[in-house]
């Protein structure tokens, strides 16, 4: 039964390798890609059922017991994210079928899409800090290929910055792993928790903890976000959507996992610092979202704002806030994919990403307009959409902390929500209700790409209306984050 844990990694890797040999058979590549993602989704659902019934499951590669061997850990937190990852990937792929173009399809778009999913899933499931680095690299190398496919000037320019930032962060990552191993003599996450608690989080270990925070902040676009707006604006909408839904979330997941299991002993130092940079990220992100009149830039800065909000919820580090973070992560993965796909459809109509080139689209494209408007409400956390429950729990946890600092940060979070709503509503009003721009001719060829947007929007409604059904799973996911002994005992089996 535990062998099912490796399938979310194995299925996309084997599928990606197989697809390489069918470069010219695009239809076959499409079918195999979708089948692989559906199988992965079903497998993740089955694992969620098993973990809900029997608790955290582990897979020890080669029979080597942790902390000496490689171990994969299927806890509820990781599995909920793996499940959501594959659902979103299916609809981004569906969108790509109509929009990505034969040129990119012929140059291994589908294989590297699968490798990206393998890297993301492996990052969620690994129980070893070095293998977290390995799966980060699988994910990043795949993203390097996807961001340059097509070879347009803007893609090549932005990819240089994207690659350089990630090379620097990867060097810092492997250096941090080496320092941590030198101090503790282990790389297993559960065993690291035991060793760091015994040694005490101070001196060299505290420095290493902040090195990891820098690494994961670079990858999550937490405060150090200068690379993200351009990088997420360069590729086609389907690629930008999967990037915005998954890549920053892997960085956030890494922060949550390491600072709730390994470096949780001095929250007055680590978590307070995380809260400050999260608040600054919210402020800077929402300023960009409001200031720009370019659809791609507005959407990219909304990604940054949500990163700050999620990490702020984690920094609060209470039961309510952590449950809210998990709710909100699932919501944000879905809604950011939807936002970029709908934004891509809008740009297809206008032939431009500038708001000044848009107007009057409500007459011919009312459905897309209302999709964007409801998405804006979901982003702001308006009930009964998916963002409401997560946002409510995070803010409830922050207010319950009885901290003047958290009161201020809660105010920033609420204000950022209003400004996020304004930024996306600005797109809706300018593109759909403003007087038509006589210099722009509507393309109108978007009927085939609205279907995945509609399904993702329905998913948001289901997550919001069905929050009571989802809550027991979220509660189970948050428990090991609040009490690391649950995770440690399941992995080390003490």
C-alpha positions as CSV (number, residue, x, y, z in Angstrom):
1,X,0.0,0.0,0.0
2,X,2.8,2.4,0.9
3,X,4.2,2.0,-2.7
4,X,1.3,4.2,-3.9
5,X,3.2,7.2,-2.3
6,X,5.9,7.2,-5.0
7,X,3.3,7.2,-7.9
8,X,2.7,11.0,-7.9
9,X,6.4,11.3,-8.8
10,X,6.9,8.2,-10.8
11,X,3.8,8.5,-13.1
12,X,4.7,12.0,-14.5
13,X,8.4,11.1,-14.8
14,X,7.8,8.0,-16.8
15,X,5.1,9.7,-18.9
16,X,7.5,12.6,-19.6
17,X,10.2,10.1,-20.7
18,X,7.7,8.2,-22.9
19,X,6.5,11.5,-24.5
20,X,10.0,12.4,-25.6
21,X,9.9,9.4,-28.0
22,X,6.6,10.7,-29.6
23,X,7.8,14.2,-30.5
24,X,5.9,14.3,-33.8
25,X,2.7,12.6,-32.5
26,X,1.1,15.6,-30.8
27,X,-2.4,14.0,-30.4
28,X,-0.9,11.0,-28.7
29,X,1.1,13.3,-26.4
30,X,-2.1,15.1,-25.4
31,X,-3.9,11.9,-24.6
32,X,-1.1,10.4,-22.6
33,X,-0.5,13.7,-20.7
34,X,-4.2,13.9,-19.6
35,X,-4.4,10.2,-18.7
36,X,-1.3,10.5,-16.6
37,X,-2.7,13.5,-14.7
38,X,-6.0,11.8,-14.1
39,X,-4.3,8.7,-12.8
40,X,-2.2,10.9,-10.5
41,X,-5.3,12.7,-9.2
42,X,-7.1,9.4,-8.5
43,X,-4.0,8.0,-6.7
44,X,-3.7,11.2,-4.6
45,X,-7.4,10.9,-3.7
46,X,-6.9,7.3,-2.6
47,X,-3.9,8.2,-0.5
48,X,-5.9,11.0,1.2
49,X,-8.5,8.3,2.1
50,X,-5.8,6.0,3.5
51,X,-4.2,8.7,5.5
52,X,-7.5,9.9,6.8
53,X,-8.3,6.3,8.0
54,X,-4.8,5.2,9.2
55,X,-2.7,8.3,9.8
56,X,0.6,9.4,8.1
57,X,2.1,6.9,5.7
58,X,5.7,6.5,4.8
59,X,7.7,4.8,2.0
60,X,11.3,3.8,2.8
61,X,13.3,3.4,-0.4
62,X,15.3,0.2,-0.6
63,X,14.2,-0.8,2.9
64,X,16.6,1.5,4.6
65,X,15.1,2.8,7.8
66,X,15.1,6.6,8.5
67,X,17.2,8.6,9.2
68,X,19.7,6.6,7.1
69,X,17.7,6.0,4.0
70,X,15.5,8.0,1.7
71,X,11.9,8.3,2.9
72,X,8.8,9.8,1.4
73,X,6.1,11.0,3.8
74,X,2.4,11.1,2.8
75,X,0.8,13.3,5.5
76,X,-2.5,15.1,4.9
77,X,-0.9,18.5,4.2
78,X,1.3,17.1,1.4
79,X,-1.4,15.0,-0.1
80,X,-4.0,17.9,-0.2
81,X,-1.5,19.9,-2.2
82,X,-0.5,17.0,-4.5
83,X,-4.2,16.4,-5.2
84,X,-4.9,20.1,-5.9
85,X,-1.7,20.3,-8.1
86,X,-2.9,17.5,-10.4
87,X,-6.5,18.9,-10.7
88,X,-5.1,22.3,-11.7
89,X,-2.6,20.8,-14.1
90,X,-5.4,19.0,-15.9
91,X,-7.2,22.2,-16.7
92,X,-4.1,24.2,-17.5
93,X,-3.2,21.4,-20.0
94,X,-6.8,21.5,-21.4
95,X,-6.3,25.3,-21.9
96,X,-2.9,24.7,-23.5
97,X,-4.4,22.3,-26.1
98,X,-6.1,25.3,-27.7
99,X,-3.5,28.0,-27.1
100,X,0.1,26.7,-26.8
101,X,0.7,26.3,-30.5
102,X,2.3,23.5,-32.6
103,X,5.7,25.0,-32.4
104,X,5.9,24.6,-28.6
105,X,4.2,21.3,-28.8
106,X,6.8,20.0,-31.1
107,X,9.6,21.0,-28.8
108,X,8.8,19.0,-25.8
109,X,6.1,21.1,-24.1
110,X,4.2,18.1,-22.8
111,X,7.2,16.1,-21.5
112,X,8.5,19.1,-19.5
113,X,5.0,19.9,-18.3
114,X,5.0,16.3,-16.8
115,X,8.5,16.8,-15.3
116,X,7.4,20.0,-13.7
117,X,4.5,18.2,-12.0
118,X,6.9,15.4,-10.8
119,X,9.2,18.1,-9.3
120,X,6.3,19.8,-7.5
121,X,4.8,16.5,-6.2
122,X,8.2,15.3,-5.0
123,X,8.9,18.5,-3.1
124,X,5.6,18.0,-1.2
125,X,6.2,14.3,-0.4
126,X,9.9,14.1,0.4
127,X,10.9,13.5,4.0
128,X,14.5,14.5,3.4
129,X,15.9,18.0,3.1
130,X,18.5,17.1,0.4
131,X,15.8,15.5,-1.7
132,X,13.8,18.6,-1.3
133,X,16.7,20.3,-3.1
134,X,16.7,17.6,-5.8
135,X,13.0,18.0,-6.5
136,X,13.3,21.8,-6.5
137,X,15.9,21.4,-9.2
138,X,13.7,19.0,-11.3
139,X,10.9,21.6,-11.0
140,X,13.1,24.5,-11.9
141,X,14.9,22.9,-14.8
142,X,11.5,22.1,-16.3
143,X,10.4,25.7,-15.7
144,X,13.5,27.0,-17.5
145,X,12.5,25.1,-20.6
146,X,8.8,26.0,-20.4
147,X,9.6,29.7,-20.0
148,X,11.8,30.0,-23.1
149,X,9.7,27.7,-25.4
150,X,8.8,29.9,-28.4
151,X,11.9,32.0,-28.3
152,X,10.3,35.4,-28.3
153,X,12.5,38.3,-27.2
154,X,10.7,39.0,-24.0
155,X,10.9,35.3,-23.0
156,X,14.6,35.2,-23.5
157,X,15.2,38.4,-21.7
158,X,13.1,37.5,-18.7
159,X,14.4,34.0,-18.6
160,X,18.0,35.2,-18.0
161,X,16.9,37.0,-14.8
162,X,14.7,34.0,-13.7
163,X,17.5,31.5,-14.3
164,X,20.2,33.6,-12.6
165,X,18.0,34.2,-9.5
166,X,17.2,30.5,-9.2
167,X,20.9,29.5,-9.7
168,X,21.9,31.8,-6.8
169,X,19.1,30.4,-4.6
170,X,20.1,26.8,-5.5
171,X,23.7,27.5,-4.6
172,X,22.5,28.9,-1.3
173,X,20.2,26.0,-0.8
174,X,22.9,23.3,-1.2
175,X,25.3,25.3,1.0
176,X,22.7,25.5,3.7
177,X,22.1,21.8,3.5
178,X,25.8,21.2,3.9
179,X,26.0,23.5,6.9
180,X,23.0,21.8,8.5
181,X,24.5,18.3,7.9
182,X,27.8,19.4,9.3
183,X,26.1,20.6,12.6
184,X,23.5,17.8,13.0
185,X,24.9,14.8,11.1
186,X,21.5,14.1,9.5
187,X,19.3,15.3,6.6
188,X,16.0,13.5,7.4
189,X,13.4,16.1,8.3
190,X,12.0,14.2,11.3
191,X,15.5,13.4,12.7
192,X,16.6,17.0,12.1
193,X,13.7,18.2,14.3
194,X,15.0,15.9,17.1
195,X,18.6,17.0,16.7
196,X,17.9,20.7,16.5
197,X,15.7,20.5,19.6
198,X,18.5,18.8,21.4
199,X,21.2,21.3,20.3
200,X,19.0,24.3,20.7
201,X,18.1,26.8,18.0
202,X,20.8,29.4,18.6
203,X,24.3,30.3,17.3
204,X,25.2,28.5,14.1
205,X,21.8,26.7,13.8
206,X,20.0,30.0,13.9
207,X,22.2,31.3,11.1
208,X,21.4,28.2,9.1
209,X,17.7,28.6,9.7
210,X,17.9,32.1,8.3
211,X,19.9,30.9,5.3
212,X,17.0,28.5,4.5
213,X,14.5,31.3,4.9
214,X,16.4,33.4,2.4
215,X,16.5,30.4,-0.1
216,X,12.8,29.7,0.2
217,X,11.9,33.4,0.2
218,X,13.7,33.7,-3.2
219,X,11.8,30.7,-4.5
220,X,8.4,31.9,-3.1
221,X,8.9,35.6,-4.1
222,X,8.6,36.5,-0.4
223,X,9.9,40.1,-0.2
224,X,12.6,39.3,-2.8
225,X,10.2,39.3,-5.6
226,X,11.8,41.5,-8.3
227,X,12.2,38.5,-10.7
228,X,8.5,37.4,-10.7
229,X,6.5,40.1,-12.5
230,X,8.6,39.9,-15.7
231,X,9.1,36.1,-15.6
232,X,5.4,35.4,-15.2
233,X,4.5,37.9,-17.9
234,X,6.7,36.4,-20.6
235,X,5.4,32.9,-21.3
236,X,1.9,32.0,-22.8
237,X,-1.1,32.0,-20.4
238,X,-1.2,28.3,-19.9
239,X,2.5,28.2,-18.7
240,X,2.1,31.4,-16.6
241,X,-1.0,29.9,-15.0
242,X,0.8,26.7,-13.9
243,X,3.7,28.8,-12.7
244,X,1.6,31.1,-10.6
245,X,-0.5,28.2,-9.2
246,X,2.4,26.0,-8.2
247,X,6.0,27.4,-8.2
248,X,5.6,30.0,-5.5
249,X,3.5,27.6,-3.5
250,X,6.4,25.1,-3.3
251,X,8.5,27.8,-1.8
252,X,5.8,28.6,0.7
253,X,5.4,24.9,1.5
254,X,9.1,24.6,2.2
255,X,8.9,27.6,4.6
256,X,6.0,26.1,6.4
257,X,7.5,22.6,6.6
258,X,11.0,23.6,7.8
259,X,9.8,26.2,10.3
260,X,7.1,24.1,11.8
261,X,9.0,20.8,12.0
262,X,12.8,21.7,12.1
263,X,13.2,25.3,13.2
264,X,10.2,25.9,15.4
265,X,11.9,26.2,18.8
266,X,12.4,30.0,18.8
267,X,9.2,31.5,17.2
268,X,9.8,34.9,18.9
269,X,12.8,35.2,16.6
270,X,12.1,33.2,13.5
271,X,8.3,33.6,13.2
272,X,8.3,37.3,14.2
273,X,10.8,38.0,11.4
274,X,8.8,36.0,8.9
275,X,5.7,38.0,9.9
276,X,7.5,41.3,9.2
277,X,8.7,40.3,5.7
278,X,5.3,38.8,5.0
279,X,3.6,42.2,5.8
280,X,6.1,44.1,3.6
281,X,5.4,41.6,0.8
282,X,1.7,42.3,1.0
283,X,2.3,46.1,0.9
284,X,4.7,46.0,-2.0
285,X,2.7,43.4,-3.9
286,X,-0.6,45.3,-3.7
287,X,1.1,48.6,-4.6
288,X,2.2,47.0,-7.9
289,X,-1.2,45.5,-8.5
290,X,-2.9,48.9,-8.1
291,X,-0.2,51.0,-9.9
292,X,0.0,49.1,-13.2
293,X,-2.4,49.3,-16.2
294,X,-1.0,46.2,-17.8
295,X,-3.1,43.0,-17.3
296,X,0.0,40.7,-17.0
297,X,1.7,43.0,-14.4
298,X,-1.5,43.3,-12.4
299,X,-1.9,39.5,-12.2
300,X,1.7,39.0,-11.4
301,X,1.7,41.4,-8.5
302,X,-1.5,39.7,-7.2
303,X,0.6,36.5,-6.9
304,X,3.1,38.4,-4.7
305,X,0.4,39.8,-2.5
306,X,-1.1,36.4,-1.8
307,X,2.4,35.0,-1.0
308,X,2.7,37.6,1.7
309,X,-0.8,36.9,3.1
310,X,-0.3,33.1,3.3
311,X,3.1,33.4,5.0
312,X,1.7,36.0,7.4
313,X,-0.9,33.4,8.4
314,X,1.8,30.8,9.0
315,X,3.8,33.3,11.1
316,X,0.9,33.7,13.5
317,X,1.4,30.0,14.2
318,X,-1.9,29.2,15.9
319,X,-4.3,26.3,15.2
320,X,-6.9,28.6,13.5
321,X,-4.2,30.4,11.5
322,X,-2.5,27.2,10.3
323,X,-5.9,25.7,9.3
324,X,-6.6,28.9,7.5
325,X,-3.3,28.8,5.7
326,X,-4.0,25.3,4.4
327,X,-7.5,26.3,3.2
328,X,-6.1,29.4,1.6
329,X,-3.2,27.6,-0.1
330,X,-5.7,25.2,-1.8
331,X,-7.9,28.2,-2.8
332,X,-5.0,30.2,-4.1
333,X,-3.5,27.5,-6.2
334,X,-6.9,27.2,-7.9
335,X,-7.8,30.8,-8.2
336,X,-4.4,32.0,-9.5
337,X,-4.5,29.4,-12.3
338,X,-8.0,30.6,-13.1
339,X,-6.9,34.3,-13.0
340,X,-4.1,33.8,-15.4
341,X,-6.1,31.6,-17.8
342,X,-8.9,34.2,-17.9
343,X,-6.4,37.0,-18.3
344,X,-4.9,35.1,-21.2
345,X,-8.3,34.9,-22.8
346,X,-8.8,38.6,-22.4
347,X,-5.4,39.4,-23.9
348,X,-6.3,37.1,-26.9
349,X,-9.4,39.2,-27.5
350,X,-7.7,42.5,-27.3
351,X,-4.4,41.5,-28.9
352,X,-2.7,43.6,-26.2
353,X,-2.2,43.4,-22.4
354,X,-2.6,47.1,-21.9
355,X,-5.9,48.3,-20.4
356,X,-5.9,51.4,-22.7
357,X,-6.3,49.1,-25.7
358,X,-9.4,47.4,-24.3
359,X,-13.0,48.4,-23.9
360,X,-16.6,47.4,-24.7
361,X,-16.0,43.6,-24.5
362,X,-19.1,43.0,-22.4
363,X,-21.2,43.0,-25.6
364,X,-19.5,40.0,-27.2
365,X,-17.7,38.4,-24.3
366,X,-20.0,38.8,-21.3
367,X,-19.2,35.2,-20.0
368,X,-15.5,36.0,-19.8
369,X,-16.3,39.3,-18.1
370,X,-18.4,37.7,-15.3
371,X,-15.8,34.9,-14.9
372,X,-13.2,37.7,-14.2
373,X,-15.5,39.5,-11.8
374,X,-16.4,36.5,-9.8
375,X,-12.7,35.6,-9.7
376,X,-12.0,39.0,-8.2
377,X,-14.6,38.4,-5.5
378,X,-12.9,35.0,-4.7
379,X,-9.5,36.7,-4.5
380,X,-10.8,39.2,-2.0
381,X,-12.4,36.5,0.1
382,X,-16.0,37.3,-0.5
383,X,-18.4,34.5,0.7
384,X,-19.4,31.9,-0.3
385,X,-16.3,31.6,-2.6
386,X,-13.2,29.6,-1.6
387,X,-11.1,32.5,-0.3
388,X,-13.5,33.4,2.5
389,X,-12.9,30.5,5.0
390,X,-9.1,30.6,4.8
391,X,-8.9,34.3,5.1
392,X,-11.4,34.3,8.0
393,X,-9.4,31.7,9.9
394,X,-6.1,33.5,9.4
395,X,-7.4,36.8,10.5
396,X,-9.2,35.2,13.5
397,X,-5.9,33.6,14.5
398,X,-4.0,36.8,14.1
399,X,-6.5,38.8,16.3
400,X,-6.5,36.1,18.9
401,X,-2.7,36.4,19.3
402,X,-3.3,39.6,21.3
403,X,-0.3,41.3,19.8
404,X,-0.1,44.9,18.7
405,X,2.2,43.9,15.8
406,X,-0.3,41.3,14.6
407,X,-3.2,43.9,14.9
408,X,-1.3,46.2,12.5
409,X,-0.5,43.3,10.2
410,X,-4.2,42.2,10.2
411,X,-5.1,45.7,9.1
412,X,-2.6,45.5,6.3
413,X,-4.0,42.1,5.3
414,X,-7.6,43.5,5.2
415,X,-6.5,46.6,3.2
416,X,-4.6,44.5,0.8
417,X,-7.7,42.4,0.2
418,X,-9.7,45.5,-0.7
419,X,-6.9,46.7,-3.0
420,X,-6.6,43.3,-4.7
421,X,-10.4,43.4,-5.4
422,X,-9.9,46.9,-6.8
423,X,-7.0,45.8,-9.0
424,X,-8.9,43.0,-10.7
425,X,-12.1,45.0,-10.8
426,X,-10.1,47.7,-12.7
427,X,-9.4,45.1,-15.4
428,X,-13.1,44.2,-15.5
429,X,-14.3,47.8,-15.7
430,X,-11.8,48.9,-18.3
431,X,-12.0,45.9,-20.5
432,X,-15.7,45.2,-20.4
433,X,-17.6,48.4,-19.5
434,X,-15.4,51.2,-20.8
435,X,-16.3,52.6,-24.2
436,X,-14.9,50.4,-27.0
437,X,-11.5,51.3,-28.3
438,X,-12.0,52.0,-32.0
439,X,-8.5,51.0,-32.8
440,X,-8.9,47.5,-31.4
441,X,-10.8,44.7,-33.3
442,X,-12.1,41.9,-31.1
443,X,-10.7,38.6,-32.1
444,X,-13.5,36.6,-30.4
445,X,-11.8,33.3,-30.9
446,X,-11.9,32.2,-27.2
447,X,-14.9,29.8,-27.0
448,X,-12.7,26.7,-26.8
449,X,-10.6,28.1,-23.9
450,X,-13.4,29.3,-21.6
451,X,-14.4,25.8,-20.5
452,X,-11.4,25.1,-18.2
453,X,-11.9,28.6,-16.7
454,X,-15.6,27.7,-15.9
455,X,-14.6,24.4,-14.3
456,X,-12.0,26.1,-12.1
457,X,-14.5,28.8,-11.1
458,X,-17.0,26.0,-10.1
459,X,-14.2,24.4,-8.1
460,X,-13.8,27.7,-6.2
461,X,-17.5,27.7,-5.4
462,X,-17.4,24.0,-4.3
463,X,-14.5,24.7,-2.0
464,X,-16.4,27.6,-0.5
465,X,-19.8,26.0,-0.1
466,X,-18.2,22.6,0.8
467,X,-15.8,24.0,3.4
468,X,-17.5,22.1,6.2
469,X,-16.9,18.8,4.4
470,X,-13.2,19.8,3.7
471,X,-12.5,21.0,7.3
472,X,-11.8,17.6,8.9
473,X,-9.1,17.0,6.3
474,X,-7.6,20.4,6.8
475,X,-7.7,19.9,10.6
476,X,-5.8,16.7,10.2
477,X,-3.3,18.4,7.9
478,X,-2.6,21.2,10.4
479,X,-2.1,18.9,13.4
480,X,1.5,17.8,12.7
481,X,2.4,21.5,12.0
482,X,1.3,22.4,15.5
483,X,2.7,19.3,17.1
484,X,5.8,18.0,15.3
485,X,5.9,14.8,17.4
486,X,3.0,13.5,15.2
487,X,5.2,13.8,12.1
488,X,8.4,12.6,13.9
489,X,6.7,9.5,15.4
490,X,5.2,8.5,12.1
491,X,8.5,8.8,10.3
492,X,11.0,7.5,12.9
493,X,8.4,5.1,14.3
494,X,9.7,5.5,17.8
